[in-house]
Amino acid sequence: MAKTRLAPSESSRSAAAVVAARASAADAKGSINLRIETGTRQLIDDAAAVLGKTRTEFMVESARRQAVDVLLDQRLFTLDSERYDAFMHALDNPPAPGPKLKALLRRTPAWQK
């Protein structure tokens, strides 16, 4: 059985919920101008027509869906049971700090000088 682990920053809610919150918080509308080849524009228009949508609706929905996927790919990963256990073991048992890390932690931070 595959197990899923969210990044710590997203442990309480998924990236999709974060994206949805951003979208609903933005009341103002803007514009995006694109220069595309005629064939690509026709392909988009044909696909939009099949779905009964305008070009703008189709492009915005497609871009939004792709953006959510990209963000989820950066925050969500799945592992099989064996790799999940190895990953959790590595998180629970980090290596001992080396001399460079110890020296770094002994330094006074620049903002405290």
N, C-alpha and C positions, 0 to 999 in steps of 0.2 A: 504494500500500500504506500503510495507517495505521500510525503508529508510536506506541508507548506510552511514557510517561515517568512514573516514580514520583517523588513528592516526596522530597527528600534524606533525611528522617527515616525513610522507608520503603524506601530503596533496597535493603536487604539482604533484606527479607521483605515480603510483601504485607500489606495491612490485614486480610485475612481470617485470615491466620496470627496476627496480633496479637490479633484478637478471639478466636480459638480458644484462644490461650494464656491470655488473661484468663479465659475460661470454665472452662478446666481447672484454673486456679489457685484458683478460688473453690469451696471444698468446702462451705461453709455454704449452706443454702437459706433463702430469705426468702419473704415473701408480698407480693402486690400485690392490692389490693382495687379493683375497678372498679364503677362505676355506669353501666350501659348500658341503652338502651331494649330493651324486650321483643323487638321485631322484629329488632334487631341480635343479641341473644343467640340467638334461634332460628336466624338465618342461620348464626352460628358453629357452633351445635350440629349443624345439618344438614350443613355442610361437614365437620366433624370426623367425623361418622358415616359419610359417604361414604368417608373415608380410613381408617376403622376406628380412630380415635384418640379420646381423651378431649378434652373442651373445653380442659383445661389444656395437654395436649400440643400441641393444634392452635394455641392462642394463643401459647404460648411459642415454638414453631418458627416461626410466622409473624412474631412480633415480632423474634426473633433474625435471621431472614433480612432483614427490613426494616432492622434496625439495621446489619447488615453492608453492605447496599447504600448506606445513607446515609453511612457512614464511607468506603466506597470512592469514592463520588462526590466526597468532599472531598479525596481523596489521589491519585486516578487519573484521568487524562484522556487522550484520544486525539486525534491531529491527523492531517490528511491530510499527504502528503509535503511539499507546498509550505509549509504553515503550520508543520510541524515544523522544517523548515530555517530558516525565519524566526525561530522561537522559539529554536533553538539558536544562531543568529547573535546574537540579542539577549543571550543568556546569556554567550556568549563575548566579546562586545564591549560591555560596559556603558558608559554615558555617563561622561564625565569628572566628577569630584566638583565640585559647585558651591560657592560661598562659604559657604553655610549648613552644608553637611556638613563642610567644612574647619574652620569655627569650632567645630562640635560636637566633632570629633575632637581639637581642641587643648585642650578643657576637661578639668579634672581631675574624674574621676568622684566622685560624692558619697561612695562608700564608701572613697575614698582621702584624704578631707579630714580 
